[in-house]
Amino acid sequence: MIEVLSKILVEKTTQSRLPEVDFDNIVFGKVFSDHMFVADYKNGEWSNLKIQPYAPISLSPACAALHYGQAIFEGMKAYKNEKGEIFLFRPTDNAKRINVSARRMCMPEIPEEIFMSALKQLVKMDSEWIPSGEGSSLYIRPFMFASEQLLGVRPADEYKFIIFTAPVNSYYSTPVNVKVEMEYSRATEGGAGFAKVAGNYGAALYPAKMGQDQGYQQLVWTDSVSHEYIEESGTMNVMFQIGNKLITPNLDFKTTLAGITRDSVLTIAREMGVEVEERRVSVKEIIAAAKSGELKDVFGTGTAATIAQIVSITLKDERFELPPIEQRDLSNKISNKLLNIKKGREEDKYGWVLKL
């Protein structure tokens, strides 16, 4: 059946795959919902706006994104509480941030009206795919790539924008061990580290795999010039509690993603009366704090994991164990508060949650 809603053509699947899903045993990012939104950019405008059954897409071998890397994406989540109510967390921030990435990559911006209208209709249509478990959610992946058939190094003239969704459980089943990366770099000043560009993640795979082969779930990325300053941890922003202060790398050098979860955590911490410092964070400072016992907590923040507890940090051949998770008052409180806001169980005085 096909119908037109707010200029978006809607084609519903004739056979849902929902009965096939074991929601208790979902592998993160491997199970996908029934529908997806697709739009095309051509001749200077977005057109062919459509929600359709989730399916493979056809691409030319000369698709520009495959050769020259014009590809960006976002990550966000929808939640369902015990009453069956559905909430999106800070979706307009994702709509704004994807356009930051688009500008950096010479790609057309997505009008917020299209982004939000498509998002809301898609999530409502596949609302039965949203798990209601405590650590579960519907992961939402908006992305854009250059779809023009092009063998020439220039910005493409044609693009495709897609949103699809996936029911997920917790990203990390256990706290993570990390290694400080002192050779490879995730981003450089003047590069695209502040944007969610596909190539940023591809370039990080090799050093990340070497770390995993050594028993580390993630790396702590350092600056590309001196490797003296911490930037991110894996695909997450990273935070350190030293004494009573919460410290995190600042965004001034545009090598670090302006995480939406990062901003949420810092906002809540400040409201709790915690002293927050956004500044350059040196490796030496963190190791000294670990040796002295002043390093009370270390955790990553991001859409997939929300808060990922880090239990050890290794620098070269020296491993530093961190306080037990149950003793981490600050990150546990913030994590619980964020979850309660996302599921509508606690007042959202920040205007972060959109109820569908």
Protein Blocks (a to p, Z undefined) as FASTA:
>chain_A
ZZdeehiacdddfbdfklmpcfklccehiaccfbdcddddeehiaehiacdddddddddf
klmklmnopacdddddddddfkopacdehklmmmmmmmmmmmmnopacddfklmmmmmmm
mmmmmmmmpcfbfkbccddddddddfbdcddddddfbdcddddddddddfblbdcddddd
fkbcfbdehiamlpccfklmmmmmmmmmmmmmnopabdcdddfklopacfbecjaccddd
ehjbccdddfklopaccdfklmmmmmmmmmnopacddddddfklmmmmmmnopambdcdd
dfklopacdfbdcehjaccddddfklmmklmmmmmmmmmmmnopaccfkopaccZZ
